[in-house]
């Protein structure tokens, strides 16, 4: 699940905006 | 003591909602009814006004194009310059689709922060947090979208623009089919006359849902769901004393939302397959193996 949802994981663990990635 | 507990939960969830969402129903209704001191939103009713909005509301109508591959986060494709009017129209539709995606990505980010602030959510297994977001964010997103809609259109760009229902409907298939079901849902949903405190609990209940596929610890999610749903039931009784059937009517909306998301995912799949456009990596993650 982690491998397939890297951005969701990242959002859950910090608050980096995916728009800025 | 139970009454005190539910009031604390209501307060915490309402505060998390007000803090994390840029737009809320109270704000949207003020703009939609013209009862605000901020400038009236720019009405987007054709391609010309859409292009004007792109120029003037640029900050909040980011129309990036996203690479297809998982590793290509942030990669940009460049559209070939075209002179043909039909191709220009197609480009504008693709840009509009990307504006919708940017708004969705922003709302998913807000929803994630909101979920993290719901008491108990962060104690769940991290895989379950991912699962709950994957399956819940679009149902939550369409709930929040209803707050920005009236029968004639939709507030966009943080209230800076108002895109008409007729314009959205007039777009070429499959783009033209995208928003109409959401307007129909919004009309029925807005008739319940919920306020932001009710919506906060409803959105929390959508996310903390024990029957999402693949949950590791179902009973823990169910416990969390139960406390939120009970708080929602008691809050609705207190906040809408004249509408005793509001709670069961609201629960029925969960089925409508699930159907709306399934239809939406199919349309997005169709667009991805048949159109020269791409999907933001975060949205790709959410849609992949969804239903």
HADDOCK unambig.tbl for C-alpha pairs under 7 A between the chains (distance, minus, plus):
assign (segid A and resid 1 and name CA) (segid B and resid 127 and name CA) 6.58 0.50 0.50
assign (segid A and resid 4 and name CA) (segid B and resid 285 and name CA) 6.63 0.50 0.50
assign (segid A and resid 5 and name CA) (segid B and resid 285 and name CA) 5.59 0.50 0.50
assign (segid A and resid 7 and name CA) (segid B and resid 282 and name CA) 5.99 0.50 0.50
assign (segid A and resid 8 and name CA) (segid B and resid 130 and name CA) 6.39 0.50 0.50
assign (segid A and resid 9 and name CA) (segid B and resid 130 and name CA) 6.67 0.50 0.50
assign (segid A and resid 11 and name CA) (segid B and resid 112 and name CA) 6.86 0.50 0.50
assign (segid A and resid 12 and name CA) (segid B and resid 112 and name CA) 6.61 0.50 0.50
assign (segid A and resid 17 and name CA) (segid B and resid 109 and name CA) 6.66 0.50 0.50
assign (segid A and resid 21 and name CA) (segid B and resid 73 and name CA) 6.73 0.50 0.50
assign (segid A and resid 21 and name CA) (segid B and resid 74 and name CA) 6.15 0.50 0.50
